[in-house]
Amino acid sequence: MQRNLFKSILIFGILVLFFGTIAAIIYVGLTSDKSFTTSIQQDEYTLIGTTGSSMRNEDWWDYNWSYRKKITFNHTLISNNLSNFTALIYLDSDAEVASHAQVDGDDIVFVDWKDNVTKLNHEIEYYENGTLYAWVNVTRLCCSTDTNIWMYYGNPICSCQENVADTWDSHYTMVQHMTDLTALTTKDSTYRNFNGTKKGVNMPEEVNGKIFKGQDFSAANTEYIEIPTSYGEPNGIPLAPDYDVPWTIEAWIKRKTTGSDQAIMSKMYSYGTCTGWMLDIEDNDKINLWLVYRKNIPFFKWNQIETTETYTAVDRWYYVVGTCNGNTRTSGMNIFVNGNIVGKTTVSDTLDRNPPGGPEHTMADATANIGARRSDGIDNCHFDGIIDEVRFTYNAVRNASWINTSYMNQNDPESFITVDVEESK
């Protein structure tokens, strides 16, 4: 009995020693292999270390997508915290994306970093062989710490993941990337579909712009792009501040000549007197924002703001923004160039909604135009050069932080973002 008990204890001890040794060998082997997963705390997320990449401990956004990259926004280039800011994401011949994304980029998806669940609305202006121009509506950009988002790709069978109209907040009335829809038309990215019609085929002509493509206007050929505004005042491009609403005009411009009046964008109606607005460069090479409306026929009221500086350089890109706060008069009219305010004034007097001598003009009375001033079938003040990224915001004044951050992002997108190495699921 005692002998059997002793043998049992001895066998048990040998087995414990044997399996303990095997376990120790396995442990040493695994922990010396870099592919063994170990938890690492980084900020508020748990990362899992794997060979050649790092993955969040939360679920992969969607396992039908095989690859992703983290995109980081440089907070030092963001003037203030911004919500629903549409940011330019630019990739220059990214070999990893070229190898794994669909040929047209339809599988590219942008996802919120913090929850790894929320898809961010985006529009792809151009994608080919790893070169990407995409616009992403970022829920919140922070000015004190870097903001991150994910870019997922590598799903060979999914449909297009863009949501173009919702990429732009509801205040954008028109967003023209100034790329050809056809040789005769340009496309608006908002749901209002304010597509532009050129004076003629390739008049102006699509060329390389500030951000992918733009339109090259010839003053000698009196070229322009007409924007119909048939949706009515509340949703359209206003003729003048017929309602107590603010608005913003913005564009990238590069002139070929100086010393002449050149309209960037305008909307004018002439019925004995002028009514409308115009953002232009005068013959003194100063940028002007005009606001004109009938007061008492035959009288009309001009409000004008002009930059103190002149912009005489040719073949140089300028980011020009004009803002008007409507009849509330709280901030008047402002002009920004390259993200900085360079002119401001208050709006004088008030709009007479029912002046003697005739009804007030409405949206149906005129069309908006890019590259010229046109009224009563006569066009002048033709722009001579390239115009890109023309946007009109209705019922909102884009503030100085928004405008400055837009300039920083669009002028040098590669400094504005950092794109990490590829990760795989």
C-alpha positions as CSV (number, residue, x, y, z in Angstrom):
1,M,0.0,0.0,0.0
2,Q,2.7,2.5,1.0
3,R,4.8,1.4,-2.0
4,N,1.9,2.0,-4.4
5,L,1.3,5.4,-2.9
6,F,5.0,6.3,-3.2
7,K,5.0,5.3,-6.9
8,S,1.9,7.4,-7.6
9,I,3.5,10.5,-6.0
10,L,6.7,9.9,-7.9
11,I,5.0,9.6,-11.2
12,F,2.9,12.7,-10.5
13,G,6.1,14.6,-9.7
14,I,7.8,13.5,-12.9
15,L,4.8,14.6,-15.0
16,V,4.7,18.0,-13.3
17,L,8.4,18.5,-13.9
18,F,8.0,17.3,-17.6
19,F,5.1,19.5,-18.5
20,G,6.5,22.5,-16.6
21,T,9.7,22.3,-18.6
22,I,7.7,22.1,-21.9
23,A,5.6,25.1,-20.9
24,A,8.7,27.1,-20.0
25,I,10.3,26.3,-23.4
26,I,7.1,27.3,-25.2
27,Y,6.8,30.5,-23.2
28,V,10.4,31.5,-24.0
29,G,10.0,30.8,-27.6
30,L,6.8,32.7,-28.0
31,T,7.9,35.8,-26.0
32,S,11.1,36.0,-28.1
33,D,8.9,36.0,-31.3
34,K,7.8,39.6,-32.3
35,S,4.6,38.2,-33.7
36,F,3.4,37.3,-30.2
37,T,0.7,39.8,-29.2
38,T,1.3,41.9,-26.1
39,S,-1.0,44.7,-24.9
40,I,0.4,48.2,-25.0
41,Q,-1.4,51.2,-23.6
42,Q,-1.3,54.3,-25.8
43,D,-3.5,57.3,-24.9
44,E,-7.1,56.0,-24.3
45,Y,-6.8,53.1,-26.7
46,T,-5.3,49.6,-26.3
47,L,-3.1,48.6,-29.1
48,I,-2.1,45.1,-30.1
49,G,1.5,44.7,-31.3
50,T,1.8,42.5,-34.4
51,T,4.5,41.9,-36.9
52,G,4.9,45.0,-39.0
53,S,1.8,46.8,-37.8
54,S,-0.2,47.8,-34.7
55,M,-4.0,47.3,-34.3
56,R,-6.5,48.7,-31.9
57,N,-7.9,46.1,-29.5
58,E,-11.4,47.2,-30.5
59,D,-12.9,45.4,-33.5
60,W,-11.7,46.2,-36.9
61,W,-14.2,48.6,-38.4
62,D,-15.4,46.1,-41.1
63,Y,-13.6,42.9,-41.8
64,N,-14.6,43.1,-45.5
65,W,-11.9,45.8,-45.6
66,S,-8.4,44.4,-45.4
67,Y,-6.2,47.5,-44.9
68,R,-6.2,50.9,-43.2
69,K,-4.0,53.9,-42.5
70,K,-4.2,56.4,-39.7
71,I,-4.4,60.1,-40.8
72,T,-3.4,62.7,-38.3
73,F,-4.3,66.4,-38.6
74,N,-1.6,68.8,-37.4
75,H,-3.2,70.9,-34.6
76,T,-0.6,73.7,-34.9
77,L,-2.2,74.6,-38.3
78,I,-5.7,74.8,-36.9
79,S,-6.7,78.2,-35.6
80,N,-9.6,77.1,-33.4
81,N,-11.8,74.1,-32.7
82,L,-14.0,73.5,-35.8
83,S,-17.0,71.3,-36.3
84,N,-18.1,69.6,-39.5
85,F,-15.0,71.0,-41.3
86,T,-14.5,69.6,-44.8
87,A,-10.8,68.9,-45.0
88,L,-8.7,68.0,-48.1
89,I,-6.9,64.7,-47.9
90,Y,-4.1,64.4,-50.4
91,L,-2.0,61.3,-51.2
92,D,0.9,61.5,-53.7
93,S,1.3,58.2,-55.4
94,D,0.9,56.0,-52.3
95,A,2.2,52.6,-53.4
96,E,0.4,50.7,-50.6
97,V,-3.0,52.2,-51.4
98,A,-2.3,51.7,-55.1
99,S,-1.6,48.0,-54.5
100,H,-4.7,47.3,-52.4
101,A,-7.5,49.8,-53.2
102,Q,-9.9,49.5,-56.0
103,V,-8.7,51.0,-59.3
104,D,-11.2,53.9,-59.0
105,G,-10.9,54.2,-55.2
106,D,-14.6,53.3,-54.6
107,D,-13.7,51.2,-51.6
108,I,-11.9,54.0,-49.7
109,V,-13.7,54.8,-46.5
110,F,-12.9,57.3,-43.7
111,V,-13.9,56.4,-40.2
112,D,-13.8,58.2,-36.8
113,W,-10.7,57.3,-34.9
114,K,-12.2,57.4,-31.4
115,D,-15.1,55.0,-31.9
116,N,-13.9,53.2,-35.0
117,V,-17.5,52.9,-36.0
118,T,-18.7,56.2,-37.4
119,K,-18.2,56.6,-41.2
120,L,-17.3,60.2,-42.2
121,N,-18.9,61.6,-45.3
122,H,-16.4,62.1,-48.1
123,E,-16.1,63.1,-51.8
124,I,-13.3,61.8,-54.0
125,E,-12.4,64.5,-56.5
126,Y,-9.7,62.3,-58.1
127,Y,-8.1,59.0,-57.5
128,E,-5.6,57.0,-59.7
129,N,-2.7,54.7,-58.8
130,G,-2.4,55.9,-55.2
131,T,-2.8,59.6,-55.9
132,L,-5.9,60.9,-54.1
133,Y,-7.7,64.2,-53.7
134,A,-10.5,63.6,-51.3
135,W,-12.7,65.9,-49.2
136,V,-13.7,64.5,-45.8
137,N,-16.2,66.0,-43.4
138,V,-14.4,65.8,-40.1
139,T,-16.8,65.9,-37.1
140,R,-14.4,67.9,-35.0
141,L,-11.0,69.4,-35.6
142,C,-9.1,70.3,-32.4
143,C,-6.6,73.2,-32.2
144,S,-4.9,72.0,-29.0
145,T,-4.2,68.3,-29.7
146,D,-3.9,66.3,-33.0
147,T,-7.1,64.8,-34.4
148,N,-7.0,61.4,-36.0
149,I,-9.2,59.5,-38.4
150,W,-8.9,56.1,-40.1
151,M,-8.8,55.5,-43.9
152,Y,-9.9,52.0,-44.7
153,Y,-9.5,50.3,-48.1
154,G,-8.9,46.9,-49.7
155,N,-12.4,45.7,-50.4
156,P,-12.4,44.5,-54.0
157,I,-16.2,43.9,-54.4
158,C,-17.9,46.8,-52.6
159,S,-19.8,49.6,-54.3
160,C,-18.8,53.3,-54.2
161,Q,-18.6,54.5,-50.5
162,E,-18.8,58.3,-51.3
163,N,-21.6,60.5,-49.9
164,V,-20.8,63.6,-51.9
165,A,-23.7,65.9,-51.0
166,D,-23.4,65.4,-47.2
167,T,-19.7,66.0,-47.3
168,W,-20.6,69.7,-47.4
169,D,-22.5,71.2,-44.5
170,S,-26.0,72.5,-45.2
171,H,-24.9,76.1,-45.5
172,Y,-22.9,75.4,-48.7
173,T,-25.1,76.6,-51.5
174,M,-22.6,75.7,-54.2
175,V,-19.2,73.9,-54.3
176,Q,-17.5,74.0,-57.6
177,H,-14.2,72.0,-57.9
178,M,-14.0,73.6,-61.3
179,T,-13.5,70.2,-63.1
180,D,-15.4,69.4,-66.3
181,L,-18.7,67.6,-66.1
182,T,-18.5,67.9,-69.9
183,A,-16.5,70.2,-72.1
184,L,-19.5,72.6,-71.8
185,T,-20.4,72.2,-68.1
186,T,-18.9,72.1,-64.6
187,K,-20.4,70.2,-61.6
188,D,-21.7,71.4,-58.3
189,S,-21.0,69.0,-55.4
190,T,-24.0,70.1,-53.2
191,Y,-27.4,68.5,-53.4
192,R,-28.8,71.7,-55.1
193,N,-26.9,70.8,-58.3
194,F,-26.0,74.3,-59.4
195,N,-24.0,73.0,-62.3
196,G,-22.2,75.6,-64.4
197,T,-22.6,76.3,-68.1
198,K,-19.6,77.6,-70.0
199,K,-19.8,80.3,-72.7
200,G,-18.9,77.6,-75.2
201,V,-17.1,74.3,-75.5
202,N,-13.9,74.6,-73.5
203,M,-14.6,78.3,-72.9
204,P,-13.0,78.3,-70.3
205,E,-10.8,75.3,-70.6
206,E,-10.1,72.7,-67.9
207,V,-6.4,72.8,-66.9
208,N,-4.3,71.9,-63.9
209,G,-5.5,74.0,-60.9
210,K,-4.6,74.6,-57.3
211,I,-6.3,71.4,-56.2
212,F,-6.3,68.9,-59.1
213,K,-8.1,70.8,-61.9
214,G,-9.3,74.3,-62.5
215,Q,-10.7,76.5,-65.3
216,D,-8.5,78.8,-67.5
217,F,-10.5,81.9,-68.4
218,S,-9.4,84.0,-71.4
219,A,-10.4,87.7,-71.0
220,A,-9.7,88.2,-74.7
221,N,-12.4,85.6,-75.5
222,T,-14.8,87.0,-72.9
223,E,-15.2,83.6,-71.2
224,Y,-17.4,82.9,-68.2
225,I,-19.3,80.2,-66.4
226,E,-23.0,80.8,-65.8
227,I,-24.6,79.4,-62.6
228,P,-28.4,79.1,-62.8
229,T,-30.2,79.8,-59.5
230,S,-33.6,78.4,-60.0
231,Y,-34.2,77.1,-56.4
232,G,-35.4,80.4,-55.0
233,E,-33.9,82.7,-52.5
234,P,-33.9,80.6,-49.3
235,N,-31.9,77.8,-50.9
236,G,-30.1,79.5,-53.8
237,I,-27.4,82.0,-54.4
238,P,-28.9,85.3,-53.4
239,L,-29.1,88.3,-55.7
240,A,-28.6,90.6,-52.7
241,P,-29.3,90.3,-49.0
242,D,-33.1,90.3,-49.6
243,Y,-33.4,88.5,-46.3
244,D,-31.5,89.2,-43.2
245,V,-28.9,86.5,-43.9
246,P,-25.1,86.4,-44.1
247,W,-23.1,84.8,-46.9
248,T,-19.6,83.9,-48.0
249,I,-17.8,83.7,-51.3
250,E,-14.4,81.9,-51.7
251,A,-12.1,81.0,-54.6
252,W,-8.5,80.2,-55.5
253,I,-7.3,82.5,-58.3
254,K,-4.1,82.8,-60.4
255,R,-4.1,85.7,-62.9
256,K,-2.2,85.9,-66.2
257,T,-2.5,89.7,-66.5
258,T,-2.9,92.7,-64.2
259,G,-4.2,96.3,-64.5
260,S,-7.8,95.6,-65.5
261,D,-11.1,94.9,-63.8
262,Q,-11.5,91.1,-63.4
263,A,-14.5,89.6,-61.7
264,I,-14.0,86.4,-59.7
265,M,-17.8,85.8,-59.1
266,S,-20.8,88.0,-59.4
267,K,-24.5,88.2,-59.5
268,M,-25.9,91.5,-61.0
269,Y,-29.2,92.6,-62.3
270,S,-29.7,95.9,-64.0
271,Y,-33.2,97.4,-64.2
272,G,-32.6,101.1,-64.5
273,T,-30.3,100.6,-61.4
274,C,-28.0,97.9,-60.3
275,T,-28.8,95.2,-57.7
276,G,-26.4,92.5,-56.7
277,W,-22.9,91.8,-55.6
278,M,-19.4,91.1,-57.0
279,L,-16.1,89.9,-55.8
280,D,-13.4,91.2,-58.1
281,I,-10.0,92.7,-58.7
282,E,-10.1,96.3,-59.8
283,D,-7.8,97.9,-62.4
284,N,-5.7,99.2,-59.5
285,D,-5.0,95.5,-58.6
286,K,-6.9,95.8,-55.3
287,I,-9.5,93.2,-54.4
288,N,-13.0,94.5,-53.9
289,L,-16.3,93.2,-52.6
290,W,-19.3,95.1,-53.8
291,L,-22.9,95.0,-52.5
292,V,-25.4,97.1,-54.5
293,Y,-29.1,97.4,-54.1
294,R,-32.0,99.7,-55.0
295,K,-33.0,102.1,-52.3
296,N,-35.4,104.5,-54.0
297,I,-35.6,104.4,-57.7
298,P,-33.8,105.9,-59.6
299,F,-31.3,105.8,-56.7
300,F,-29.3,102.8,-55.6
301,K,-26.9,102.1,-52.7
302,W,-23.3,101.0,-53.1
303,N,-21.4,99.2,-50.3
304,Q,-17.8,98.6,-51.2
305,I,-14.8,97.2,-49.4
306,E,-11.3,97.4,-50.9
307,T,-8.1,95.9,-49.8
308,T,-5.3,98.4,-48.9
309,E,-2.7,96.1,-50.5
310,T,-2.3,95.5,-54.2
311,Y,-2.0,92.1,-55.7
312,T,0.1,92.5,-58.8
313,A,1.8,89.1,-59.0
314,V,0.9,87.0,-62.0
315,D,1.1,83.2,-62.0
316,R,0.7,83.1,-58.3
317,W,-2.2,81.5,-56.4
318,Y,-4.3,83.5,-54.0
319,Y,-7.1,82.3,-51.8
320,V,-9.7,85.0,-51.8
321,V,-12.7,85.1,-49.5
322,G,-15.5,87.8,-49.2
323,T,-18.0,87.7,-46.4
324,C,-21.1,89.8,-45.7
325,N,-23.3,89.6,-42.6
326,G,-26.5,90.7,-44.3
327,N,-28.8,93.2,-42.8
328,T,-27.9,92.4,-39.2
329,R,-24.9,94.7,-39.7
330,T,-23.0,93.0,-36.8
331,S,-19.8,92.4,-38.7
332,G,-20.3,94.2,-42.0
333,M,-18.2,93.1,-45.0
334,N,-14.8,91.5,-44.9
335,I,-12.1,90.4,-47.4
336,F,-9.6,87.7,-46.6
337,V,-6.5,86.9,-48.7
338,N,-4.5,83.7,-48.0
339,G,-6.3,83.2,-44.7
340,N,-5.8,86.7,-43.3
341,I,-8.3,89.6,-43.1
342,V,-7.1,92.4,-45.3
343,G,-10.2,94.7,-45.5
344,K,-13.4,95.3,-43.6
345,T,-16.2,97.8,-43.3
346,T,-19.7,98.1,-42.0
347,V,-22.7,97.9,-44.3
348,S,-24.4,101.3,-44.4
349,D,-28.1,102.0,-44.6
350,T,-30.8,99.3,-44.8
351,L,-32.4,97.5,-47.7
352,D,-35.7,98.9,-49.0
353,R,-37.7,95.8,-49.7
354,N,-40.5,97.7,-51.6
355,P,-38.9,100.7,-53.2
356,P,-41.1,103.1,-55.2
357,G,-41.2,102.5,-58.9
358,G,-41.3,98.7,-59.0
359,P,-41.0,95.5,-57.1
360,E,-37.8,94.2,-55.5
361,H,-35.8,91.9,-57.7
362,T,-35.8,88.3,-56.9
363,M,-33.7,85.2,-57.6
364,A,-35.4,84.7,-60.9
365,D,-34.1,88.0,-62.2
366,A,-30.4,87.0,-62.6
367,T,-27.9,84.3,-62.8
368,A,-24.6,84.1,-60.9
369,N,-21.4,84.1,-63.0
370,I,-17.8,82.9,-62.4
371,G,-15.2,84.9,-64.3
372,A,-17.3,87.9,-65.4
373,R,-19.9,90.4,-64.5
374,R,-23.0,90.0,-66.6
375,S,-26.3,91.9,-66.5
376,D,-29.0,92.6,-69.1
377,G,-27.3,90.3,-71.5
378,I,-24.1,92.3,-71.4
379,D,-20.9,90.9,-69.8
380,N,-17.7,92.6,-68.9
381,C,-14.9,92.5,-66.2
382,H,-13.6,89.2,-67.6
383,F,-11.1,87.3,-65.5
384,D,-7.8,86.5,-67.2
385,G,-6.3,83.4,-65.6
386,I,-7.2,80.2,-63.6
387,I,-10.0,80.0,-61.0
388,D,-10.4,76.9,-58.8
389,E,-12.5,75.8,-55.8
390,V,-15.4,78.3,-56.0
391,R,-17.8,78.1,-53.1
392,F,-20.8,80.0,-52.0
393,T,-22.2,79.8,-48.4
394,Y,-25.7,81.1,-47.7
395,N,-27.0,81.9,-44.2
396,A,-23.6,81.7,-42.6
397,V,-20.4,83.8,-42.4
398,R,-17.4,81.6,-42.3
399,N,-15.3,83.0,-39.4
400,A,-11.7,83.9,-39.4
401,S,-10.6,80.5,-37.9
402,W,-12.5,78.5,-40.5
403,I,-11.0,80.6,-43.4
404,N,-7.5,80.5,-42.0
405,T,-7.7,76.7,-41.5
406,S,-9.1,76.3,-45.0
407,Y,-6.1,78.1,-46.4
408,M,-3.6,76.1,-44.3
409,N,-5.2,72.8,-45.4
410,Q,-5.6,73.6,-49.1
411,N,-2.4,75.5,-49.6
412,D,-0.1,72.7,-48.2
413,P,-2.2,69.5,-47.6
414,E,1.0,67.4,-47.1
415,S,2.0,69.5,-44.0
416,F,-1.6,69.6,-42.7
417,I,-1.9,65.8,-42.4
418,T,0.4,62.9,-41.6
419,V,-0.4,59.5,-43.1
420,D,0.9,56.5,-41.1
421,V,2.1,53.1,-42.5
422,E,-0.4,50.6,-43.8
423,E,-2.0,48.2,-41.3
424,S,-3.7,44.9,-42.2
425,K,-6.5,43.1,-40.4
